[in-house]
């Protein structure tokens, strides 16, 4: 029997398991054959501390030091650029203020992003304080923390039944797993897991986010280019191993499933990207989609459910799972372990499941 049973082996569950391993024996159950298969494995993997709602931003800032230093760190320089046109002026101004970006001229921007179309782009803002996250290393570092503490990670373990016991919880996932405390880190399936456990759902909404990998413009090495956002996050582009990944930044509601990209949505997103650059899209190398799952207020849900403190939420990471994971998992462990959280009380309340009860 474990002290803590974590359902979900994405970044939410694996980071929560690593922190809880400091308090007791942990078992993590992941339905897929490998960790971080769904949303976590399809992330744009950027650390930008001022991205998200206020409580998310607090988590991001509190996660920075871990990302920089733990087990050698997981960050490498990238930078972020925001581009606007006369049609997107209002959204551009809102984004500049929200993300605290410095404005530069379109001509200056071409030194950082050579294919920027200065005939259509009239406003540019930039920050060097945005970083690529080595997501595989981060997941494996947290997994190592669990194993080194004597915990267990079980893949290919689809949960088919959950029942309450006198000692806590019993979960059927091929074999029976028992624990005193159950952590719901099931991503798009978080409400499904809660219902199986007899806990009222929060009302999470999985939203599809699509991505296309395209060839870099001929003769150019995009390795040092920043990640580029269209105003209002209408699209974004990020260099990726000698190519570019472009997303239409879609948010289409979906049922929990192994998501795939919609061809028309991708085409529309690529067209929005092309309208801001001088290099046409010549060929698509690959495409995929993931589900970014949000609570109704688009902030994470972290902590024990008011109806049963032995059922703990670690869900609603949305697009912030990797960058917020060190502080989010630390808060979860503080709450479960009865410790005073390092985060300020207002942030703790803003992330609590109690706000929906």
VOBA-1610 file (N, C-alpha, C; in pm, whole numbers, padded with zeros to 5 digits, always signed):
BEGIN
Unk+00084-00120+00000Unk+00000+00000+00000Unk+00087+00124+00000Unk+00050+00223-00082Unk+00122+00348-00088Unk+00057+00452+00002Unk+00131+00556+00031Unk+00073+00670+00100Unk-00004+00759+00001Unk+00052+00772-00121Unk-00006+00859-00221Unk-00014+00785-00354Unk-00132+00789-00414Unk-00154+00728-00544Unk-00190+00839-00642Unk-00105+00859-00743Unk-00123+00966-00841Unk-00175+00907-00970Unk-00290+00956-01017Unk-00345+00911-01145Unk-00307+01015-01251Unk-00221+00975-01341Unk-00175+01064-01447Unk-00025+01082-01444Unk+00041+01050-01557Unk+00186+01059-01565Unk+00234+01167-01659Unk+00153+01273-01676Unk+00202+01391-01747Unk+00284+01476-01651Unk+00316+01598-01692Unk+00399+01683-01606Unk+00329+01712-01474Unk+00196+01722-01473Unk+00125+01748-01348Unk+00145+01635-01249Unk+00119+01512-01294Unk+00127+01399-01203Unk+00268+01364-01163Unk+00362+01372-01257Unk+00498+01330-01225Unk+00566+01431-01134Unk+00535+01560-01149Unk+00591+01661-01058Unk+00527+01650-00920Unk+00395+01628-00915Unk+00328+01609-00786Unk+00384+01488-00714Unk+00405+01378-00788Unk+00461+01259-00727Unk+00599+01283-00669Unk+00681+01362-00739Unk+00816+01391-00691Unk+00812+01467-00559Unk+00724+01563-00547Unk+00716+01641-00422Unk+00656+01558-00309Unk+00553+01480-00342Unk+00490+01398-00239Unk+00582+01287-00191Unk+00679+01248-00273Unk+00773+01144-00233Unk+00856+01186-00113Unk+00861+01316-00087Unk+00929+01365+00033Unk+00848+01335+00159Unk+00719+01305+00141Unk+00629+01286+00255Unk+00591+01139+00278Unk+00612+01055+00177Unk+00571+00916+00192Unk+00590+00840+00062Unk+00543+00717+00059Unk+00561+00631-00056Unk+00458+00667-00164Unk+00506+00683-00287Unk+00424+00729-00400Unk+00416+00621-00506Unk+00295+00605-00563Unk+00276+00527-00686Unk+00208+00617-00788Unk+00265+00624-00908Unk+00207+00700-01019Unk+00154+00602-01122Unk+00029+00621-01164Unk-00033+00537-01266Unk-00052+00618-01394Unk+00001+00567-01505Unk-00014+00632-01635Unk-00073+00531-01733Unk-00183+00567-01797Unk-00254+00474-01885Unk-00177+00441-02012Unk-00094+00534-02060Unk-00019+00513-02184Unk+00111+00436-02156Unk+00177+00387-02261Unk+00300+00310-02239Unk+00420+00394-02198Unk+00409+00526-02205Unk+00519+00614-02166Unk+00463+00737-02096Unk+00546+00802-02015Unk+00506+00924-01947Unk+00491+01039-02048Unk+00411+01139-02009Unk+00397+01264-02086Unk+00356+01239-02230Unk+00256+01153-02250Unk+00215+01116-02385Unk+00119+01216-02447Unk+00023+01267-02371Unk-00083+01350-02429Unk-00041+01498-02432Unk-00105+01585-02357Unk-00075+01728-02364Unk+00071+01757-02334Unk+00128+01689-02236Unk+00266+01717-02197Unk+00365+01687-02309Unk+00335+01585-02388Unk+00425+01549-02496Unk+00407+01633-02621Unk+00314+01729-02619Unk+00284+01808-02738Unk+00290+01957-02708Unk+00367+01991-02608Unk+00376+02129-02561Unk+00474+02209-02645Unk+00448+02341-02655Unk+00544+02431-02720Unk+00666+02457-02633Unk+00657+02422-02505Unk+00774+02414-02416Unk+00848+02546-02401Unk+00776+02651-02364Unk+00838+02781-02340Unk+00815+02824-02196Unk+00919+02879-02134Unk+00905+02942-02003Unk+00902+03093-02023Unk+00786+03152-01998Unk+00767+03297-02005Unk+00688+03334-01881Unk+00755+03394-01784Unk+00698+03405-01650Unk+00571+03489-01643Unk+00551+03582-01737Unk+00435+03671-01730Unk+00320+03625-01818Unk+00317+03498-01850Unk+00212+03441-01936Unk+00109+03370-01850Unk-00017+03418-01853Unk-00124+03352-01779Unk-00199+03448-01688Unk-00295+03391-01615Unk-00371+03466-01516Unk-00282+03497-01395Unk-00326+03587-01304Unk-00239+03628-01193Unk-00184+03513-01108Unk-00266+03417-01070Unk-00216+03308-00987Unk-00119+03219-01066Unk-00143+03206-01196Unk-00051+03128-01279Unk+00083+03200-01288Unk+00080+03331-01304Unk+00204+03409-01310Unk+00282+03394-01180Unk+00211+03393-01067Unk+00280+03372-00938Unk+00349+03236-00935Unk+00283+03133-00986Unk+00346+03001-00994Unk+00467+03002-01086Unk+00452+03071-01200Unk+00564+03077-01294Unk+00689+03137-01229Unk+00670+03252-01164Unk+00785+03319-01102Unk+00846+03233-00991Unk+00761+03165-00916Unk+00812+03079-00809Unk+00880+02953-00862Unk+00860+02923-00990Unk+00919+02803-01051Unk+01054+02832-01117Unk+01087+02959-01136Unk+01204+02995-01215Unk+01333+02932-01162Unk+01356+02942-01032Unk+01485+02895-00978Unk+01501+02745-00996Unk+01393+02670-00976Unk+01400+02525-00999Unk+01436+02496-01144Unk+01370+02562-01237Unk+01399+02541-01378Unk+01544+02575-01412Unk+01598+02676-01346Unk+01735+02718-01374Unk+01839+02623-01317Unk+01813+02566-01200Unk+01922+02501-01126Unk+01901+02354-01092Unk+01779+02306-01076Unk+01760+02169-01025Unk+01819+02066-01121Unk+01903+01980-01070Unk+01970+01876-01150Unk+02034+01934-01276Unk+02090+02054-01263Unk+02157+02116-01376Unk+02071+02209-01458Unk+01941+02215-01430Unk+01851+02306-01499Unk+01799+02252-01631Unk+01694+02317-01681Unk+01629+02271-01804Unk+01604+02385-01904Unk+01661+02502-01880Unk+01632+02618-01963Unk+01747+02650-02060Unk+01710+02697-02179Unk+01806+02750-02274Unk+01744+02874-02339Unk+01826+02973-02379Unk+01772+03101-02427Unk+01686+03086-02552Unk+01577+03161-02557Unk+01493+03164-02676Unk+01451+03308-02709Unk+01390+03378-02614Unk+01337+03511-02643Unk+01197+03502-02701Unk+01123+03611-02686Unk+00985+03616-02732Unk+00961+03746-02807Unk+00890+03738-02918Unk+00855+03855-02997Unk+00705+03857-03020Unk+00647+03975-03008Unk+00505+03997-03035Unk+00495+04090-03154Unk+00411+04054-03252Unk+00398+04138-03371Unk+00253+04182-03388Unk+00237+04305-03433Unk+00103+04359-03452Unk+00090+04433-03584Unk-00032+04445-03627Unk-00067+04518-03749Unk-00171+04624-03714Unk-00205+04715-03805Unk-00309+04814-03773Unk-00440+04748-03731Unk-00471+04632-03786Unk-00597+04564-03753Unk-00595+04502-03613Unk-00477+04477-03560Unk-00467+04410-03429Unk-00410+04502-03322Unk-00420+04632-03343Unk-00358+04729-03253Unk-00404+04713-03109Unk-00535+04699-03087Unk-00587+04690-02949Unk-00536+04566-02880Unk-00541+04451-02946Unk-00492+04327-02886Unk-00342+04334-02862Unk-00270+04396-02954Unk-00126+04412-02938Unk-00094+04492-02812Unk-00164+04603-02791Unk-00138+04688-02674Unk-00168+04612-02544Unk-00274+04536-02544Unk-00308+04457-02425Unk-00199+04355-02395Unk-00148+04289-02497Unk-00044+04187-02479Unk+00086+04249-02430Unk+00123+04363-02486Unk+00246+04431-02442Unk+00240+04462-02293Unk+00126+04514-02249Unk+00110+04549-02108Unk+00108+04425-02020Unk+00035+04322-02062Unk+00021+04202-01980Unk+00153+04128-01964Unk+00231+04119-02072Unk+00356+04043-02068Unk+00478+04130-02041Unk+00457+04260-02021Unk+00563+04353-01984Unk+00678+04348-02085Unk+00642+04365-02211Unk+00740+04357-02319Unk+00793+04496-02353Unk+00913+04500-02409Unk+00973+04625-02456Unk+00950+04638-02606Unk+00905+04756-02649Unk+00879+04775-02791Unk+01008+04808-02866Unk+01018+04754-02987Unk+01128+04783-03078Unk+01067+04813-03214Unk+01147+04869-03304Unk+01094+04899-03437Unk+01090+04771-03521Unk+01000+04765-03619Unk+00999+04650-03709Unk+01135+04628-03776Unk+01206+04736-03806Unk+01336+04724-03870Unk+01436+04658-03773Unk+01433+04699-03645Unk+01520+04635-03545Unk+01484+04488-03529Unk+01356+04457-03541Unk+01310+04320-03522Unk+01365+04224-03627Unk+01392+04276-03748Unk+01441+04186-03853Unk+01580+04131-03822Unk+01654+04198-03734Unk+01783+04143-03693Unk+01765+04016-03609Unk+01649+04005-03543Unk+01619+03888-03461Unk+01538+03784-03538Unk+01455+03833-03629Unk+01363+03747-03704Unk+01365+03794-03849Unk+01458+03743-03929Unk+01486+03802-04061Unk+01371+03797-04160Unk+01275+03707-04142Unk+01168+03696-04241Unk+01045+03778-04203Unk+01057+03865-04103Unk+00945+03952-04066Unk+00909+04043-04183Unk+00781+04053-04214Unk+00734+04139-04323Unk+00706+04278-04267Unk+00800+04367-04285Unk+00784+04503-04231Unk+00683+04586-04309Unk+00637+04534-04422Unk+00532+04605-04496Unk+00395+04586-04431Unk+00375+04474-04362Unk+00246+04448-04298Unk+00252+04463-04145Unk+00367+04434-04087Unk+00382+04443-03941Unk+00424+04585-03905Unk+00345+04652-03825Unk+00371+04792-03790Unk+00414+04811-03645Unk+00403+04707-03563Unk+00439+04719-03422Unk+00502+04588-03375Unk+00611+04599-03299Unk+00682+04482-03250Unk+00726+04508-03107Unk+00713+04405-03024Unk+00766+04410-02888Unk+00846+04282-02864Unk+00942+04291-02772Unk+01034+04180-02755Unk+01078+04168-02610Unk+01107+04046-02569Unk+01170+04021-02440Unk+01271+03908-02457Unk+01395+03928-02408Unk+01490+03818-02410Unk+01464+03717-02299Unk+01376+03753-02203Unk+01351+03668-02086Unk+01242+03566-02114Unk+01267+03481-02212Unk+01180+03369-02244Unk+01272+03255-02283Unk+01239+03134-02239Unk+01337+03026-02243Unk+01272+02896-02292Unk+01346+02822-02372Unk+01304+02687-02405Unk+01316+02599-02281Unk+01220+02510-02262Unk+01225+02411-02154Unk+01258+02275-02214Unk+01359+02210-02161Unk+01388+02072-02200Unk+01285+01985-02129Unk+01172+01965-02194Unk+01059+01900-02128Unk+01088+01754-02093Unk+01159+01684-02180Unk+01191+01544-02149Unk+01279+01535-02026Unk+01378+01622-02017Unk+01465+01620-01899Unk+01387+01653-01772Unk+01297+01751-01781Unk+01220+01788-01663Unk+01134+01671-01615Unk+01066+01604-01708Unk+00985+01488-01671Unk+01071+01379-01610Unk+01183+01349-01674Unk+01269+01242-01624Unk+01335+01278-01492Unk+01365+01406-01470Unk+01421+01447-01341Unk+01320+01423-01228Unk+01194+01461-01252Unk+01091+01437-01150Unk+01071+01286-01129Unk+01072+01210-01239Unk+01058+01065-01226Unk+01172+01005-01144Unk+01292+01057-01165Unk+01408+01010-01089Unk+01390+01040-00940Unk+01336+01158-00909Unk+01309+01192-00768Unk+01217+01089-00704Unk+01113+01049-00778Unk+01018+00950-00724Unk+01088+00818-00699Unk+01159+00770-00798Unk+01223+00638-00786Unk+01331+00638-00678Unk+01408+00746-00669Unk+01514+00752-00568Unk+01457+00753-00427Unk+01334+00799-00413Unk+01268+00798-00282Unk+01195+00667-00254Unk+01208+00570-00346Unk+01143+00441-00327Unk+01004+00432-00385Unk+00963+00530-00464Unk+00831+00528-00526Unk+00827+00442-00650Unk+00709+00430-00706Unk+00686+00341-00820Unk+00610+00416-00928Unk+00650+00397-01054Unk+00581+00453-01169Unk+00535+00337-01257Unk+00405+00329-01279Unk+00347+00218-01355Unk+00286+00273-01483Unk+00338+00234-01598Unk+00281+00275-01726Unk+00192+00163-01781Unk+00112+00196-01881Unk+00017+00099-01934Unk-00087+00059-01831Unk-00118+00153-01742Unk-00208+00123-01630Unk-00333+00209-01641Unk-00428+00166-01721Unk-00554+00240-01736Unk-00645+00214-01617Unk-00693+00321-01557Unk-00782+00309-01441Unk-00921+00271-01487Unk-00974+00162-01434Unk-01107+00116-01471Unk-01206+00121-01355Unk-01157+00136-01233Unk-01247+00145-01118Unk-01174+00212-01002Unk-01251+00290-00925Unk-01199+00354-00803Unk-01303+00335-00693Unk-01260+00291-00578Unk-01355+00278-00467Unk-01291+00324-00338Unk-01375+00374-00249Unk-01334+00419-00117Unk-01318+00297-00026Unk-01217+00298+00058Unk-01197+00191+00156Unk-01178+00253+00293Unk-01176+00169+00395Unk-01153+00219+00530Unk-01016+00284+00543Unk-00919+00235+00465Unk-00782+00287+00473Unk-00755+00400+00375Unk-00850+00426+00284Unk-00828+00531+00185Unk-00894+00498+00053Unk-00814+00456-00046Unk-00864+00434-00180Unk-00807+00306-00239Unk-00889+00242-00320Unk-00845+00127-00399Unk-00875+00157-00545Unk-00772+00146-00629Unk-00784+00178-00771Unk-00748+00056-00853Unk-00837+00019-00944Unk-00811-00092-01035Unk-00751-00037-01163Unk-00629-00080-01194Unk-00561-00042-01317Unk-00477-00162-01360Unk-00547-00265-01408Unk-00482-00393-01432Unk-00474-00469-01302Unk-00392-00423-01210Unk-00385-00476-01074Unk-00450-00376-00979Unk-00466-00417-00855Unk-00523-00329-00754Unk-00412-00247-00688Unk-00439-00119-00673Unk-00344-00029-00607Unk-00419+00040-00492Unk-00358+00045-00377Unk-00421+00107-00261Unk-00333+00218-00206Unk-00399+00321-00154Unk-00327+00434-00095Unk-00420+00509-00002Unk-00360+00584+00089Unk-00439+00666+00181Unk-00492+00790+00112Unk-00415+00845+00017Unk-00451+00971-00049Unk-00446+00950-00200Unk-00548+01000-00269Unk-00557+00988-00415Unk-00538+01126-00478Unk-00446+01136-00574Unk-00420+01262-00644Unk-00470+01250-00786Unk-00559+01338-00825Unk-00617+01339-00959Unk-00538+01435-01046Unk-00445+01378-01124Unk-00363+01455-01217Unk-00385+01402-01358Unk-00510+01376-01391Unk-00544+01305-01514Unk-00568+01396-01634Unk-00530+01523-01625Unk-00539+01611-01741Unk-00681+01624-01792Unk-00700+01596-01922Unk-00832+01607-01983Unk-00934+01514-01920Unk-00886+01410-01853Unk-00974+01312-01789Unk-00994+01340-01640Unk-00957+01457-01590Unk-00963+01486-01447Unk-01104+01473-01390Unk-01203+01527-01460Unk-01341+01515-01412Unk-01391+01372-01421Unk-01344+01298-01522Unk-01383+01157-01534Unk-01333+01079-01414Unk-01208+01101-01376Unk-01151+01033-01259Unk-01227+01071-01133Unk-01258+01200-01118Unk-01332+01244-00999Unk-01467+01174-00990Unk-01538+01166-01100Unk-01668+01099-01101Unk-01655+00952-01063Unk-01552+00886-01111Unk-01528+00747-01076Unk-01507+00730-00926Unk-01448+00834-00864Unk-01420+00830-00721Unk-01536+00881-00636Unk-01645+00922-00700Unk-01759+00974-00626Unk-01743+01117-00581Unk-01653+01191-00646Unk-01628+01331-00615Unk-01693+01417-00724Unk-01757+01526-00685Unk-01824+01613-00783Unk-01722+01673-00878Unk-01748+01670-01009Unk-01656+01729-01107Unk-01643+01880-01087Unk-01532+01934-01134Unk-01507+02078-01130Unk-01573+02149-01247Unk-01573+02085-01364Unk-01621+02148-01486Unk-01508+02186-01579Unk-01407+02099-01588Unk-01294+02124-01676Unk-01337+02113-01823Unk-01272+02194-01907Unk-01297+02189-02050Unk-01167+02162-02123Unk-01154+02047-02189Unk-01038+02024-02275Unk-01054+02104-02405Unk-00950+02175-02443Unk-00951+02256-02565Unk-00839+02208-02657Unk-00873+02181-02781Unk-00773+02133-02876Unk-00679+02245-02917Unk-00550+02215-02921Unk-00448+02306-02972Unk-00368+02229-03078Unk-00365+02283-03201Unk-00303+02216-03315Unk-00166+02276-03346Unk-00081+02196-03411Unk+00053+02239-03444Unk+00096+02180-03577Unk+00163+02260-03657Unk+00223+02213-03782Unk+00373+02236-03776Unk+00449+02137-03819Unk+00595+02153-03832Unk+00624+02175-03979Unk+00688+02289-04008Unk+00713+02324-04148Unk+00863+02343-04169Unk+00904+02332-04295Unk+01045+02352-04329Unk+01085+02497-04306Unk+01207+02518-04258Unk+01259+02654-04244Unk+01283+02713-04383Unk+01277+02845-04395Unk+01306+02906-04525Unk+01443+02864-04577Unk+01449+02835-04704Unk+01573+02783-04763Unk+01689+02878-04740Unk+01801+02822-04694Unk+01921+02900-04674Unk+01930+02969-04540Unk+01829+02957-04455Unk+01829+03025-04326Unk+01829+02923-04212Unk+01904+02956-04107Unk+01907+02873-03986Unk+01824+02944-03880Unk+01709+02888-03842Unk+01622+02956-03746Unk+01658+02931-03600Unk+01769+02862-03574Unk+01798+02820-03438Unk+01801+02932-03336Unk+01845+03052-03375Unk+01853+03162-03281Unk+01736+03257-03284Unk+01634+03227-03365Unk+01517+03315-03372Unk+01435+03305-03244Unk+01363+03412-03208Unk+01273+03404-03093Unk+01145+03329-03128Unk+01070+03295-03024Unk+00933+03252-03046Unk+00851+03376-03080Unk+00766+03366-03180Unk+00692+03483-03229Unk+00542+03459-03213Unk+00473+03557-03153Unk+00329+03552-03134Unk+00261+03658-03219Unk+00149+03623-03280Unk+00061+03723-03335Unk-00020+03786-03223Unk-00053+03913-03235Unk-00128+03983-03131Unk-00257+03910-03099Unk-00291+03906-02970Unk-00409+03834-02927Unk-00392+03683-02934Unk-00267+03638-02946Unk-00234+03496-02963Unk-00319+03432-03072Unk-00323+03500-03187Unk-00397+03447-03302Unk-00320+03337-03373Unk-00189+03331-03348Unk-00100+03226-03400Unk+00033+03241-03328Unk+00116+03139-03337Unk+00253+03154-03290Unk+00346+03060-03365Unk+00475+03097-03363Unk+00579+03021-03432Unk+00697+03003-03337Unk+00758+02886-03344Unk+00875+02860-03261Unk+00974+02775-03340Unk+01101+02812-03340Unk+01201+02727-03404Unk+01208+02591-03335Unk+01235+02488-03416Unk+01235+02352-03360Unk+01329+02264-03442Unk+01449+02243-03390Unk+01543+02148-03449Unk+01563+02169-03599Unk+01591+02293-03639Unk+01616+02324-03778Unk+01493+02350-03861Unk+01376+02335-03803Unk+01250+02362-03871Unk+01172+02465-03789Unk+01045+02487-03823Unk+00959+02577-03748Unk+00831+02503-03711Unk+00781+02528-03591Unk+00647+02481-03557Unk+00555+02603-03551Unk+00442+02590-03614Unk+00344+02700-03623Unk+00210+02649-03572Unk+00149+02726-03484Unk+00018+02689-03432Unk-00085+02796-03463Unk-00206+02757-03499Unk-00316+02853-03514Unk-00372+02900-03380Unk-00313+02848-03269Unk-00358+02884-03135Unk-00507+02856-03116Unk-00554+02746-03177Unk-00695+02712-03168Unk-00732+02666-03028Unk-00856+02687-02992Unk-00910+02643-02863Unk-01049+02587-02886Unk-01056+02476-02954Unk-01185+02413-02983Unk-01219+02312-02875Unk-01335+02327-02808Unk-01373+02230-02704Unk-01378+02088-02759Unk-01336+01993-02678Unk-01328+01853-02722Unk-01353+01762-02604Unk-01398+01642-02634Unk-01405+01539-02532Unk-01264+01485-02507Unk-01236+01431-02389Unk-01105+01373-02365Unk-01075+01260-02465Unk-00965+01272-02539Unk-00927+01170-02636Unk-00785+01197-02683Unk-00731+01106-02762Unk-00600+01125-02822Unk-00618+01217-02942Unk-00590+01346-02923Unk-00631+01448-03019Unk-00547+01444-03147Unk-00608+01496-03255Unk-00537+01513-03381Unk-00577+01648-03440Unk-00493+01699-03530Unk-00515+01831-03587Unk-00621+01827-03696Unk-00694+01937-03710Unk-00791+01955-03817Unk-00722+02028-03932Unk-00730+01974-04054Unk-00659+02031-04168Unk-00700+02175-04195Unk-00828+02205-04187Unk-00874+02341-04216Unk-00824+02439-04110Unk-00827+02398-03984Unk-00777+02485-03877Unk-00629+02513-03898Unk-00552+02411-03934Unk-00410+02432-03961Unk-00390+02527-04078Unk-00467+02510-04184Unk-00452+02595-04301Unk-00480+02741-04267Unk-00583+02765-04187Unk-00615+02901-04148Unk-00504+02962-04062Unk-00450+02882-03971Unk-00341+02931-03887Unk-00216+02960-03965Unk-00182+02873-04058Unk-00064+02897-04142Unk-00081+03021-04227Unk-00204+03048-04271Unk-00230+03169-04349Unk-00211+03294-04263Unk-00254+03289-04138Unk-00233+03404-04049Unk-00084+03427-04025Unk-00009+03319-04007Unk+00136+03331-03993Unk+00197+03390-04119Unk+00161+03338-04236Unk+00220+03385-04362Unk+00196+03534-04386Unk+00087+03586-04334Unk+00054+03727-04354Unk+00152+03821-04283Unk+00237+03765-04195Unk+00330+03846-04119Unk+00475+03825-04159Unk+00501+03738-04256Unk+00638+03704-04292Unk+00657+03714-04444Unk+00784+03715-04484Unk+00815+03726-04626Unk+00841+03591-04691Unk+00851+03485-04611Unk+00880+03352-04664Unk+00753+03268-04664Unk+00707+03223-04780Unk+00585+03142-04783Unk+00608+03004-04723Unk+00501+02942-04677Unk+00509+02804-04630Unk+00518+02713-04752Unk+00626+02638-04761Unk+00646+02553-04878Unk+00600+02410-04857Unk+00620+02356-04737Unk+00575+02220-04713Unk+00560+02194-04564Unk+00463+02112-04533Unk+00440+02070-04396Unk+00514+01938-04373Unk+00592+01933-04267Unk+00668+01813-04236Unk+00589+01717-04148Unk+00506+01773-04061Unk+00426+01690-03969Unk+00321+01779-03905Unk+00221+01719-03843Unk+00124+01795-03765Unk+00071+01709-03652Unk+00021+01774-03551Unk-00033+01703-03435Unk-00124+01799-03357Unk-00187+01749-03255Unk-00271+01831-03167Unk-00267+01773-03027Unk-00296+01857-02930Unk-00307+01814-02791Unk-00426+01883-02727Unk-00462+01838-02609Unk-00574+01897-02536Unk-00521+01976-02417Unk-00545+02105-02418Unk-00509+02193-02306Unk-00636+02208-02221Unk-00631+02160-02098Unk-00753+02149-02017Unk-00757+02259-01912Unk-00867+02335-01912Unk-00882+02451-01825Unk-01001+02435-01731Unk-00984+02487-01610Unk-01098+02509-01520Unk-01178+02628-01572Unk-01299+02649-01520Unk-01381+02761-01570Unk-01314+02897-01563Unk-01225+02920-01467Unk-01157+03050-01456Unk-01016+03047-01514Unk-00980+02939-01580Unk-00851+02924-01650Unk-00731+02931-01556Unk-00750+02894-01431Unk-00639+02883-01338Unk-00635+02739-01284Unk-00518+02699-01239Unk-00501+02562-01194Unk-00588+02533-01072Unk-00614+02406-01051Unk-00690+02360-00934Unk-00596+02268-00856Unk-00556+02315-00737Unk-00453+02245-00660Unk-00495+02234-00514Unk-00506+02110-00467Unk-00532+02090-00326Unk-00644+01992-00300Unk-00668+01960-00172Unk-00772+01863-00134Unk-00912+01914-00166Unk-00999+01822-00206Unk-01138+01858-00228Unk-01206+01882-00093Unk-01286+01988-00079Unk-01351+02016+00050Unk-01439+01902+00100Unk-01495+01821+00008Unk-01583+01714+00050Unk-01509+01592+00102Unk-01381+01580+00067Unk-01301+01465+00108Unk-01154+01502+00092Unk-01087+01538+00201Unk-00947+01582+00193Unk-00851+01475+00143Unk-00894+01350+00137Unk-00805+01245+00087Unk-00809+01236-00066Unk-00895+01316-00129Unk-00898+01328-00275Unk-00840+01465-00309Unk-00729+01466-00383Unk-00653+01588-00406Unk-00649+01619-00555Unk-00685+01742-00590Unk-00684+01786-00729Unk-00546+01840-00768Unk-00500+01801-00885Unk-00380+01858-00946Unk-00411+01867-01095Unk-00491+01964-01132Unk-00551+01965-01266Unk-00572+02107-01316Unk-00613+02117-01443Unk-00640+02247-01503Unk-00514+02323-01540Unk-00407+02251-01573Unk-00281+02317-01608Unk-00290+02398-01737Unk-00385+02363-01824Unk-00401+02438-01948Unk-00271+02442-02026Unk-00228+02560-02066Unk-00103+02574-02139Unk+00015+02609-02050Unk-00001+02594-01918Unk+00101+02641-01825Unk+00167+02529-01746Unk+00141+02403-01783Unk+00182+02291-01700Unk+00331+02283-01676Unk+00411+02288-01782Unk+00555+02274-01764Unk+00614+02391-01688Unk+00580+02514-01729Unk+00648+02627-01667Unk+00608+02647-01522Unk+00488+02603-01483Unk+00443+02623-01345Unk+00466+02501-01256Unk+00513+02391-01314Unk+00514+02263-01240Unk+00597+02263-01112Unk+00716+02325-01106Unk+00788+02319-00978Unk+00712+02382-00862Unk+00656+02501-00882Unk+00584+02567-00773Unk+00448+02505-00749Unk+00380+02462-00856Unk+00248+02399-00839Unk+00260+02271-00757Unk+00360+02190-00787Unk+00378+02064-00713Unk+00423+02089-00569Unk+00502+02193-00550Unk+00543+02228-00414Unk+00423+02273-00332Unk+00336+02355-00391Unk+00215+02397-00320Unk+00129+02276-00285Unk+00112+02186-00379Unk+00031+02066-00353Unk+00086+01989-00234Unk+00217+01967-00232Unk+00277+01891-00122Unk+00265+01966+00010Unk+00279+02099+00005Unk+00261+02177+00128Unk+00120+02160+00183Unk+00021+02166+00097Unk-00118+02153+00141Unk-00147+02014+00194Unk-00099+01913+00125Unk-00123+01775+00170Unk-00047+01745+00299Unk+00074+01801+00310Unk+00157+01774+00427Unk+00129+01864+00545Unk+00032+01955+00533Unk-00002+02043+00644Unk+00101+02149+00673Unk+00182+02184+00571Unk+00283+02287+00588Unk+00231+02422+00539Unk+00286+02529+00590Unk+00249+02662+00543Unk+00306+02680+00403Unk+00223+02709+00304Unk+00274+02723+00167Unk+00372+02838+00153Unk+00467+02822+00062Unk+00562+02929+00033Unk+00496+03042-00046Unk+00393+03010-00121Unk+00321+03112-00198Unk+00234+03198-00107Unk+00201+03318-00153Unk+00120+03408-00073Unk-00023+03354-00058Unk-00091+03388+00051Unk-00225+03333+00078Unk-00326+03360-00033Unk-00321+03477-00097Unk-00418+03508-00201Unk-00403+03414-00320Unk-00280+03380-00355Unk-00256+03287-00465Unk-00304+03147-00428Unk-00279+03106-00306Unk-00324+02974-00261Unk-00475+02963-00270Unk-00546+03066-00228Unk-00693+03067-00234Unk-00740+03065-00379Unk-00671+03140-00464Unk-00712+03148-00606Unk-00697+03015-00678Unk-00613+02927-00626Unk-00590+02797-00688Unk-00664+02683-00619Unk-00731+02712-00510Unk-00794+02607-00429Unk-00920+02551-00495Unk-00944+02420-00482Unk-01071+02363-00529Unk-01193+02423-00461Unk-01174+02482-00344Unk-01287+02537-00270Unk-01359+02648-00346Unk-01292+02710-00442Unk-01356+02819-00515Unk-01470+02771-00603Unk-01478+02642-00625Unk-01585+02585-00707Unk-01690+02511-00622Unk-01678+02515-00493Unk-01768+02439-00406Unk-01861+02531-00326
//
